[in-house]
Amino acid sequence: MAVGFRILSRKRVVAGEWVERARALPVANISDVMSRMAAGGATLRPMHAAGGMAGPALTVKTRPGDNLMVHKALDIAVAGDVIVVDAGGDLSNAIFGEMMLAQAARRGVAGIVIHGAIRDAGAIRANPLPVFAAGVTHRGPYKDGPGEINGPIAIGGMVIQSGDLVLGDDDGVLAVAIDDCRAVIEAAEAKQAAETKQMAAIEAGTLDRSWVDASLRRLGCEMPEV
């Protein structure tokens, strides 16, 4: 067993129902109902034209600056997958670019997450296929390995198992473990419904803001009586 240089089988994949229901929700709301304890890190930013991302993770862990295993992931990805690459956050060498983007689109990949750098940023920025990355550099990659596919990875402290639900929008990237999807998505849908009502109250001028002063008094803030 070549630990650190192997391709594993993906045992489980998040159900399509949760992918579709999550796609309709802001990542921030899903993050909130997860107690704001999970995140891919503030460095992962959308690099594509526009639009959100949702799908099961196809995980890749690679040596920083090397994209051999990323190429292999493109060859085995199935339609709807999100390829999530832990490249250590290193920005010295780009491990994804325009040619790989074209291959991902041809495979029907739902998105790409690179905890590292990309290049051909203009072409990626003009394309609707979701790409999230930590930075941009013109310096190209090596193709020697090692790396692993379908093993557990961690990005910014967020653990991702292959098959987990991975989401992204303008606010960043988030992963939800398969076994948590029902509880998390149902809670996020309830939060979204409550926020829709709150927005209507704001627009109507009827929103109750008394909680602000109540919180300040509870916390001992000195303030004038109104």
Sequence and secondary structure as in RCSB ss.txt:
>XXXX:A:sequence
MAVGFRILSRKRVVAGEWVERARALPVANISDVMSRMAAGGATLRPMHAAGGMAGPALTVKTRPGDNLMVHKALD
IAVAGDVIVVDAGGDLSNAIFGEMMLAQAARRGVAGIVIHGAIRDAGAIRANPLPVFAAGVTHRGPYKDGPGEIN
GPIAIGGMVIQSGDLVLGDDDGVLAVAIDDCRAVIEAAEAKQAAETKQMAAIEAGTLDRSWVDASLRRLGCEMPE
V
>XXXX:A:secstr
  TTEEE        HHHHHHHHTS HHHHHHHTTT   S TT EE SSS  EEEEEEEEEE TTB HHHHHHHH
H  TT EEEEE TT  SSB   HHHHHHHHHHT  EEEEEEEE  HHHHHT  S EEEEEE S   B    EEES
S EEETTEEE TT EEEEETTEEEEE GGGHHHHHHHHHHHHHHHHHHHHHHHHT    HHHHHHHHHTT     
 
